[in-house]
C-alpha cells in the first residue's frame, strides 16, 4: 500500500476516516465519465475553511472520477514504517520556488455569464472562487479591452491619430461589468487579489494591417511614436482602474504575440518577434512604467505557449536594457505536449533563475478534436491536474485558468471560439455547474498559500503517480498526488480504479527541526556541479545530519561548513575521502568585521577555501559601468536583476585574460583587482537583490560553479578555489578560481 513519509513518520493512504458532511456535492450526470456539482442561490457544496489538523495528524481531501469532490478525511501519522509498498518521502531541505497564486480570468464573457444569474447565485459563484470557504483564488487576469471572449471588437483608444490618448476611455464592459465584479471578489477575498493585465491588440490605427485581427504589428520601430503611445496605453489603463481602487500586481507584454504573425488570424492579436518585444520593453514600456505612478507593477514577457522557450527568453533577457525592467515569463498551456517541460520551463529557469515563470492561460475544449463544453468530464480534470503538477515541478510559481465562467455553449465568443470552463452557467434555471476541473484547481489553489515553497519528494520505486510537496508559511506540509486513469494503475491497489487526485495537509512537530542544516542539493542543468549551501534559519538542528553532499554522477563530493540563524557551526563530520579538510568558518548575522577565518589555510591547493564578510561594499550602478564591458559578447554576459539595480558579470571563457575593463569594474564595486596565482583568472560577481536569493552559474566545459545566498547569511563551499568571498546584505559574492582548477573540476 502506498505510504507518505516525512522524516521518520509515515502516512498510509487513502485508508482514512471520511467525514459525513451535510454540505456535499449535488451531482448531476450529463453523460460523460463523471459528474458536475450543481449550485444555486441558496445551496452550493463547499469544503469550508480548512484548519490545521492536530499535532501528529493529517487531513486529506479527495476528488475522484467516482464522484468524490474534496471529500475530507483524517488520520494519524505513524512513527514507524514497516510497509513494503510505495513510499513517498518529503525532503524538506530540497527547496525550490515559492508559490505566488492561482486564479482565472475576468473576461467580458465571464462577466456576462456571472451577471446573468440572480444576485444570490452571483454571490454564491464569487464565494466559490474567492472566499475563505471557497477555493482561494488569489489571481485574476483582466483583458485590456476586447478579446475573442467578447461580444464585439473594441479598444480604449479607437480615435485615429490620437497619439496623446486624449480620447482614451474604459469601455462599458469594464465600468458596468468587470470592475464591479472585481470589487465584489476583492471584498470576499481574505487577502488582496493579484490582478494581472493582458492586452490582445493595439488600436487598429497603430498597426501595420490597420485592423484588430489578422497578421499585424505596431507601425514604425521601437522608440517611435506608435511604440511609445502603445506603452502609454498601458499606463492609462492602470490609471483608470486605480480610480476604482483596483491596482495591478503585474501586466504582460501582450497576449500570444506569435498569433499576430499568422496570416488571416481570426481574432484580436498583436504580433511581436522576441527581438521587437525586447526593444519595446527596453525603450518604451519599461521606462514608461518606471516613470509612472506604478513602478512596482511587474512586467511579464511572452504570455504565449511554452514551446517558444527558452529561445524567447534568451533573446529578451540577455539584453540588460530590457532585462532590468522584467520580473517574469508568462506561459500558456496549449500544445504543452509538443515540448517536454524540462526542455522549456526547466532550461529557462536554470538559465534565468531570477525571473519567475507564471502560467497565465489554460482551458479545456480548445482542441478542434475535442471542442467545447463537456459537462462532467473527468479526463479534463486530470489534464488540468497533470499540467499544474508538471508546471509546479518545473519552477512555475502560479497557474491561471482562462474564463471564470461560460455558458453551456462555451461562450459568448464573437468568433465562435468556444471552449470549456470550470464553471458553466445555466441562466434559464438560475444555476451553475462546477466542473471536475474546478476541483482540480481547488486541490492546489485552496491549500497552497502565497509563499508556500516547493520541496523535494522521493519515491521508493518507480511509479505512475504524479506528486508534488510544499511547506506552507505556517510550517505545515502539503502533498498533492494524482493517480491518473490514463496512466498505469499499479499504484491504485487501494482504490477500486485509478482516477483521483488527493491533497494531504500534514502537521508534524518535528518537521521544523528537521529542515536544517541539510545541504541544499537542488539539481542544476549541468551534470557536474559545485554545490553551494545557504545557512538555514532554524535553531533546532540535528548534529547527526551529514554536512557533505555528492552532486550528480562523476561529480566531486565536497566538505560544507553549515551555519544556523545565529551563526553557530552546526555540523562537524569528517571530510569526505579524497577531499582535504576545509577551514571551519562561522559568519554571524550581526557582524561588521571583515574576515572571520578559523584554522590555517590547508596546504593542499585544491582545497583552498576562505570566507570573508564585509557589509560595506557598495553596489554597482549600471550607468557607472564602462561601456566596453558590453562588448565581446562571446566572452561576457552582463545581466541585471529584475529590479534593475544589481549586477552580475560572468567572464564565460576560462582562458580569458583579466583586462583593464574587468579591473575597473571590480574597483568600482569596492574591490581591488584580484591577486591570484594564475594570471588567467575568470571571475564572477553577484550582487544581492532585495528578494534575498540569487543563483548564477559559471560553466567551463562540464563544470559549473553556483552561488547561493539567502537572507544575508550563507555558508559556501567548493573545492579548487584560490579565493572566495561572501559579502552580506547589498554587497557582493566573488569567486576567482584559477583556470587550472576549473579544468580539474570539469574533468572530475
N, C-alpha and C positions, 0 to 999 in steps of 0.2 A: 504494500500500500504506500502511495506517495507520502512523503513527510516534508515539512518545512523546518529547517533548523536555523537557529541564531545562537552562535557560540555553542554551548553545551546543551542548549534547550531545544526542544522539538515540538512541532505541532503535527498531528496526523489529521488529514483532511480527506474528503469532506464529511467525516463522521462527526457531525456537530448537532447540537440541540437547536432546532429551529423554532423561532417564536411563532405564536399564533396571533399575529397582529390582526386587528379589525380593518386596518387601512390597507387592504390588499388591492391588487390589480383587478379591475373588472375586464376580463379578457374577452376579445371578440376575434373570431377566426374568419378571415376573408379568403381562405383557400390556398394560402401559401404555407410555408413549413413551420410557422409559429403564430403567435397572436399579437395583437395590439392591446394597449390598455386604454379604455375609453374614460374620458373625463368630461364633466360638465360644470355648471356654475356652482354646484353645491358639493360635489364629491370628486376627488382625484386621489389615487394611491400615492403614497409618499413614505419614504423610509424615515422621514423626520430628521431632527438634529441628531448628529452622531456624537456620542460621548466616548471617551476613552474607557476601555474595559478595566476592571480591577487589576492590580499588580499581579503579574504571573498568569494572566488570562489573555484571550484574544477574542475578537469579534470577527465574523465572516459575513460576506454579502454576496449572494449567489444569483446570477441570472442564467437562464438556460433555454435551449430550444423547446424543452418540455413545458415552459410557461412560467418558471420562477422569474421574478423581477426584483432584484436587490433583496432577496429573501435573507433575512438576518438570522444568524446563529451565534453560538458562543462555545468556548471550550477552554480547557485548562492546558497550559504549557507544561509539558513533561520534562523532567530534569534529565533523564537518561534515555538514550536511543538504542533500541535493540532490533528494530525492524530491518529487513533485508531489501525493502523496496527502494524506489527512487527517493533521494534526499535532495532538497534544495537548501543550500546554506547561504545565508546572507553574510556578506563580507563587508562590515561597516567601514573599514578603513580604506576601502577602494572607493574613492569619491569622484564623482563626475559632475555634470551640470546641475544647476538649481532650476527649479520649475518657476515659470512666470505665470502661466494660467491657461485656461481652456474656455472656449466660448463658441459663438456663432455670429452670423451677420444679420444686421437690421437693414435688409434691402427694402425697396419700395413694395415688393411682393409680400415680404414677411409682414410689413406694417399693415398692408391692406387686409391680409388674412386675419391677423390678430384683432384688428378693429372691426372685422365683420361679425365677431362674436358679441354676445351681450356683455355688459360691464362686469358682471360676476365671473363669466367664463374668461374674459380677458385677464382679469386679476388672477384667476386660477392658473392660467397658462404662464403668465410672467412669474408667478411664485414658483412654479415648477422649475424654471430655469435659474432664477436669480436669488431666491430667498434662502435662508439657512435651512429651511425644511426641504428645499428643492435640491438641485444637483450642483449648486455652487458655481455657476458660470461667473467668470470674472473678466472676460474679454469680449468686446463687441466690435466687430468690423463694420464700418459705415461707408458705403459707396459715396463718393463725392459726385453728386448729380446722378444721371441715369446710367443704368447698365442693362443687360438683357432682361433681368428680372424687374423691369419697369413696364409701365403701360404706354409710354411714349418716349421719344428721344429728346433730350434737353441737356444743356449745361447751365452754369450760373452766369455766363457772360457771352450771350449769343449775339450781341451787337457787333457787327463787323468793324474792325479797326479800333476797337476800344482798348488800346494798349495801356491806358491808365486804370482800366477796370472801373470806370466811373459808374457803369450800369450793372456792376456785379450785385447779384441778389440771390438769396436762397429761394428754392422752389417751394410751391405749396406742399409737395411731398415731404419736404424737410419740416416746414413750420407746423403743418397740420397733422402729420403722422409720425415721422421718425423721431423728431425731437421730443414730443410729449411722451412717447413710449420709452425712450431712453431715460427721461427724467423719472418715470414711474419705476423702471427697472433699477435705477440707481437708488431710489427710495427704499426698495425692497432688499437690496443687497447689504450685507453686513460690512462690506468693505468697499472702497472706491472702485468703480469699474475702470478697466483699462480700455479706453476707446482707441480704435485703430482705423485710420482713414486711408482709402484707396480710390484713385481716380481711374476711370475707364478710358476717357477720351478728353482731349483738349477741345475747345470750341472749333467748329469747322473752319473758320476764317484764319486760324493759326496753323492749319495743317496743309500738307503738300497736296492732298487729294480733295480739299475743300468739302469734306464730309466727315461725319462722326464714325461711320462704319467703313469697312474695307481696309485696303493697304494704304497707310499714310503715316507720316511722321511730322514733327514740327518743322516749319519752314526755317530757312536760314541755318545758322550754326550755333553751337553752344556759346554763350556770351552775347548773342544777338538779341534783338528786341522781342522776338517771339519766345525764345527760351527764357528770357528774364520775366516776361509777362506771365508765362506759364508757372514759373516759380512763385510769383506774387499771387497768383490764383490760389495756390495752397495756403499762403499766409492769410488771405482774405477769408477763406473757408474757416480757418481756425479762429479768426476774429469774430466771425458771425456766430459760430456755435458757442463761443465763450460768452456771448450776450445772454445765452440761455443757461449759463452755469454748467456748460459741458466742455471739458478740456480733454485734449487727446494725449494719450501716452506716446503714440507713435503714428507715423504715416509711412506709406510705401511710395516708391518712385513710380508706381503705376501698375495697374493690373495687366499681367501677361503681355509684356512688351513684344514677345515673339509673335503674338497674334496679329499685331499691326503691321507685320511684314509679310502677311499672307494675302495674296491677290484674291479679291472678292470675299474677304472675310465677312461673315454675315451679321455681326453686331459690333457694338462700340469697342474701339481699340485704338491705341496709340503706339506706333512702332518705335522701338529703340534697339539699336545694337548695343552690346556691352560697352563699346568704346564711346558711343553717343551718351549712354547713361552715365558713364564715368565722368565725362566732361561737363554734362549738365549739372550733376551734383557738385562738382568742384567749382564751377564758375558761376552757377546760378542758384540752385536750390539750397545748397549748403550755406553760402554766405547770406542769402535772404532769410533763412530760418534763424541763423545765428544772430542776425541784426534785428530780429523781430522781438515781440514780447514772449516768444515761445522757444527760447534757445535750448531748452532741456527736452523738447519733443524729439523722440528717436526717429532716425531715418533708417528704413529697411529697404535694401535693394532687391532686385529680381522680381519677387512676387509672381513667380512663374514655376513651371514644373522642374523638379529636381534633376531631370536628365540634362539640364543646362549647366549643372555643376560638375566639376569645380571650375570649368573654363570661365563662366561668367564672373565668378568671384575673383579669379586670378586677374582678369582684365581690370576690374573696378578697384579691388582692394590693394593691388600692388602699387597703385598711384597714391602717393602721400597726400596730394591735394584733395582728392575725393575721400580717401580713407579716413581723414581726420574728422569728417562730419558724419560718418556712418556708424551705426551701432550693431546692425544685424543683417541677416539674409533671410528673406521670406520665401517659403516654398509652398507649392500646391501638390496635391496627391495624385493628380491624373497621370496616367501611364507610368506610375511608380514601378510596375512590374518589368519595365524595359531596362531599368538600370538598378543594380544592387545598391542598397543603402550605404554600404561601406565605401563603394567607389564614388558616390556622390556626396552624401552627407558626411560620412566619416573622413574622407580625404579633405573636404572643405574645412571641417573642424580642425584637423591636425595642421593644416596649412595656416589657418587664421583663427586660432583659439580665442582671441579677444573679441571676436564678432560672433554673437549668438545666432543660432538657427531657430526659426519660428515658423510653424505651419499656419498658413493664412487662409487656405481654402480647401474644402473637400466636400464631396456629396456622392451619394449613390444614385444610380439611374441615369448617369450621363452617357454611358456607352450605348451606341446605336443598337448593339446586340442585346442589351438589357436595359431598355429605356423606360424612364418614368417612374411612377409610384408603384410600389409593391407593398401593400398593407400586410404587415406581419412577417416580413422576410427576415429569417434568422441568418441566412447566408450573408446578407448585407451587414448585419450586426457583427458577424465575425470578420468581415472585411475591414470594418471600422476598427475593431479592437486590435486586429493584426497590424494595421498601418500605424495606429497610435503607438503601440508597443514597439514596433520596429523603429519608428522615428525617435522615441524617447531613448531607446537603447543605442541610438547613434547621435546623441548630443542635442537633439531638438528640445527646446525649453517650453514649448507650448503648442497647442493644436486647436485650430479654429475651424468649425464646421461652416457650411455655407448657409442657406436661408434658415432662419429660426423657425419659420412656419410656412407651409404651402397649402394649396387646396388639393382636392383629390385628383386633379389632372396633373399636378406638379407645377402649377403656375400661380398667378398670371406671369406670362413672359411674352413680350411683344413679338419676338421672333420664333415663338413656339419651341424654345429650347427647354422642354420640360424635364425636370429631374425629381428626385426624391428628397425628403426632409425628415428629421427625427420627429417632428410634429406635423400632423396633417389635420387640417381644419375642415369640418363639415358644417358650414354656416347654416344650412337649412335646418339641421337638428340642434344647432347651438351646442355642439360637442367638438372635442378634438381628440385625436388618437396619438398616443405616444408609441412610436415605433420601437422595435428592438434596438435600433441604432441609438435611440435616446438613452437607453440603459447602458449601451457600450460606452457612450460618452460619460455617463454617470460614474462608472467604475473608476474613472480617472479624475474627473473634474470635482467630484464630491470629496474625495479623500486626499488628493494631492494639493495641499495648500501652496500658495506662493511662498517660495523659499525652501520647499521640500527638496532634498538633494538625493539624486540617484546614487545608489551604492552598488557594489558588486554582488552577484549571485552566482554560485557554482552548483552544478548538478552532479550527483554521484555517478551518473551514467548517461548515455545518450538518450534523448527524449524528444518527442514531438511537441511537448508542451512549450508554450511561449510564456515568458515571465519577465518581470522587472520589479526591482525593490527600491524603496526610498526611505529616508529618515526625515520625518517632518520637523518643523521648528519646535514642536512640543516634545521631541525626543521619541515619539512612537514610531514604529516601523510599519510601513505599508508594503505589502507584497501582492502583486496582481498577476493572475495566472489565466491564460487562455488555453482551453482544450478544444481545438477546432475539429469539427466533424469532417472537414475537408482534408485533414491530415490523418496520420496514423492514429490508431486507437489503443496503442499499447499501454498508455497511462490512464486509461479510463476505466480500470477494473473496479473502481469504487462507484461508478455511475452505470446506469443501465445502457447508456450510449454516450459518445462524445458529444460536444456541442454545448459548452458552458464557459462562462467567464466568472471568476471569483476573486474578490478583494478581501485580504486579511488586514485587520488593524490590530497590531500587537503591542502590548505594553509589558516590557520585561525590564525590571530594575537594573539588571547587570549590563544592559546594553551600553549605557553611558560610560561605564568603567572599562568596557572592552574596546572602545573605539580607538584607544591610543596605547602605546606610542607608535603603532604599527606603521611600517613603510607604505607610502602611497604608491602602489605599483600599477598606476594607470598605464595601459598599453599605449604605445605611440605607433606611428606609421612604419618606421624603420624596424627591422628585425633586431638590430644591435642598438643598444641604448645605454647611456649612462644615466641612471635614475637619480633624481634629487628628491628630497624629502622635506616637507614642511613641518614645523613644530605644531603640535596638536594642543588645542585648548581644553585639556582635561586634567583634573587634579588627581583623580584616582587611576593609577596605571599599574598594570601587572608587570612586575620585574622579570617575569619568565618569558615575556614575548621576545621573539628573535628580532634583533635590530639589523639583520642583514637581509638582502634581497637579491635574487637572481633574476636578470631580465630574460627575455626570450632566448631561444636556443642559440648556442655559440656565443653568447654574451658573457661578460665577466660577472663575478659576484663582488659586491662592494661592502665595505665596512661603513655603517652610517652612525653618526652621533645624533641622537634624538633629544629634544628638549620639550618640556611641558610648558604650560602657560605662565608659570612663574620662573622659568629659566632653569629648572632643576634638570640635571642629567638623569635620564630615566632608564637607560639600558647599558649594560657593561658586559656584553657577551664577548668571548674571544673573537679575534678577527677570523674571517673565513680563510681556509687554507689557500696559500698561494698569494695572499694579499698582505702586504706589510701593514703593521699597526698604524692607525691614523692618530693624530693628536686629539685627545679629549678636549671638547670645547663647550663652554657654556656661554650663551648670549642672553642677557637679561633684558626684559622688555623696557625697563626704565633707565637703561644705562646711557651714559653720554660719553664714555671713554672711546678711544679709537680702536684699540686692539685688545682682544682677550684670547690669549693662547695658553694652553697648558701643555707642559712637556716640551721636549725638544723636537726640532724638525727631524723626521726619520731620515736615515742615511740612504734609504732606497729611493731613488729619484722618481720611480714610478708610483710612489705613494705620497708624494708631496701634497699636502692639503692644509691650507691655513684659512681661517675665517677671520675677517676683520669687520668691525662695525663702526659706522660713522653716521651720525644723524645730520650733519651739517651740509652735506654735499647738495648743491642746488640742482634743480632740473635744468635741462637744456631746452630753450625755446626754439621752435623750428626756424623762425626767422633769423636766428643768430647763427645757424649752421652755414658753413661755407658752401656755396652753390656747387663747387666741384665735387662734393660728396655724392651728388646725384648722378654723376657721370659714370661710365663704365659699368653698365647695369649687369654685365656678366660677372662682375666681381662683387657688387654690393647690392643690397636690398634694404632700403630705408623705409620704415613704416612708422606711423604714429598710432597711438591707441585711439579708441573710439571718441574720446573727448577732445582730441586734438592737442594735448599738452605734452605727452610723453614720447620719448624717442627710443626706437630700437634700431640699432645698426648692426648688421651682420656682414662680416667680410667672408664671402662664401667660397673663396678659393684658399685652401690651406697653404698654397705656395705663395700667396700674395705678400709682398713686402710691405711692412708698415711705411706709410709715407707722411709727408708733412701735413696733408689734409687730415689724416687719421689722428696724428698727434695734436693737431689744432682742435679737433672735436673733443678729444679727451681732456685737453687743458681747459676748454670752455665748460666742460661738465664737472670741473673741480678735480680732475686727475692729471698728474704729470704723465708723460709718455712712459710706457711700461719698461721696466728693467727686467729682462729675462735672459736666459742662457742661449736663446736662439733668436737670431735676427728675423727669422721668418715666422712671426707670431701673429696668427689671425686673432682677432679679438671680437668680443660680443658684449654689447651694453644693453641693459634693461633698465627702464625707468618704471617705477611702480605707480599705477593709477589709483584713483580713489576706490575702485572696486576691490583693490587689495589682492588681486591674483592675476599673474600673467604667466604664461608658459610660452617659451620660444625654443626653437631647436636650431643647433648648428650642425650641419651634416657634412661629413667628409668621407667619401666612399660609403662604406656600410656603417660608419659610426655616427653617433648623434649625441649631442650634449643638451640637456634640458635644465632649465632653471625653474624653480617653483618658489613662489613667495606668497604668504598669506598672513594678513593682519599684522604686518610689521615684524614678524618673527619667523625665522626659518632655520633649519639645520640642513646644510647641503653637503653632500659627499660624493666625490667622483675620483677615481684614480688618475694618475698621469697628468696632474695639473701642476704647472710650475708656480702658479699663483691663483688664488681665488679670493674674492671679496664679497662679503654680504653687507649691504648697507640698508638701513631701515627707513621707514616712512617714505618720503618722496625722493629717496635717493636711488643709488644705482647698484646693480649687481654686475660685476665684471669678471669674465673668465679669460685667461690668457694661456691656453695650453700651447705647447710647442708643436711644430709640425711633426717631429719625430714621435711625440707622444700620441698625436692624432693618428698617425699611421699605425702605431702599435695597438691603439684601441680598435681601429677599424678592422685589423686582422685577427683580433682575439676571437 
